[in-house]
Amino acid sequence: MPSCSLFVLLSFCLASLLGCYQPPATVAPQRTVEALLRLLDDRDAVTRRTAAEALGKIGNPQAVPRLVVALGDQSPIVREAAVRSLGGVGPLDSGTRAHIAGLLVDSVQSVRAAAAQTLGSLDPSKEIWPLALSQLAHADPEVRRTVIQAFEGSDSPEVMQALVNSLHDPDSQVRQTAVAVLGESGNSRVVELFQERLKTESSATVRGEIAYRLQFFSVDEFGEGLRFVASHDESVQVRRWADHTLKGFRGARDSGSRPQPIPPAVPAPSHRYP
């Protein structure tokens, strides 16, 4: 059977790639790359996925056009593998980034998440933000949440404003993700926003995320508000989390060291994303 023969060939290719560490892109024989590119057309989805993954491990820029085509594969496992592999094959032009951004609205959550992670790992590109920003109005909160995750690392004023606006999203998980990404930004201007959200946020999960994120900022900027939350919040878990954060800052102040974030407890907010 042709497909079986190709799969055997792929196994040999992967064995040679994964057997020991080698620098990417230059040491893999050209015939191996060509064989993997052909396997992207195999009728078996698992074979196509494995070929896409192997091409990402090799990191040869020659694979980019074919991996872009694979972003439209009928199988979600192939689309996910292709978008992840594109994050490891070197600089990508704006057209390729736009194709990746298009998967932020994929029908399958794992593909959307992979697209967000790949975009977040790339140097920010202003060309793709209008496309991504437009999806914050999508009816599906999971799409909005995925788009927000893709904004990590961007310091674009338009993106920052979109994240701030998302603090008022009707879905609590979207708001929590916006808090996480804003917290990761390290922008001191978000402290005042977080203080206000602690007072008005209806979701205990989001308030807990805010209390966790405030560990990354100066206690003098929000100590009073956080102390109030630690003693008066209606949620036991939020009070506990706010208290953990305050204790961490008191310990850092007493020792004269830089505050170190406290690892999440259970239940607790996300460390990076929910």
FENJOKA-V504057 format. One record per helix or strand. SS is the DSSP state (H for helix, E for strand). FROM is the first residue (numbers start at 1). TO is the last residue. Records with the same first field share a line. If there is no record, write none. Layout:
SS = FROM-TO ; FROM-TO
This chain:
H = 2-18 ; 30-39 ; 45-58 ; 61-70 ; 76-86 ; 94-105 ; 109-121 ; 126-137 ; 141-150 ; 157-166 ; 172-185 ; 190-200 ; 204-216 ; 219-221 ; 223-232 ; 236-255
